[in-house]
């Protein structure tokens, strides 16, 4: 899945969706969290829902997205729209 931007006047939530090896779901990971994971060089990233994501091959097609991550992204987008 491609990156998503949920913008508001005061902040922006930049996320990308990654499929996890552990549960097979595609989770939303913020760019900041992704960079933190890269700096730690552990190959582990925390998604919006708090799940620890071990990224599956990006060549594998995305299947089901995490319902909690999806709802958090949608809620962020609704808040951003109301702030405009």
Secondary structure as GFF3:
##gff-version 3
##sequence-region A 1 84
A	DSSP	beta_strand	4	7	.	.	.	ID=ss1
A	DSSP	beta_strand	12	19	.	.	.	ID=ss2
A	DSSP	beta_strand	26	30	.	.	.	ID=ss3
A	DSSP	alpha_helix	31	40	.	.	.	ID=ss4
A	DSSP	beta_strand	45	46	.	.	.	ID=ss5
A	DSSP	beta_strand	52	53	.	.	.	ID=ss6
A	DSSP	alpha_helix	67	83	.	.	.	ID=ss7
###
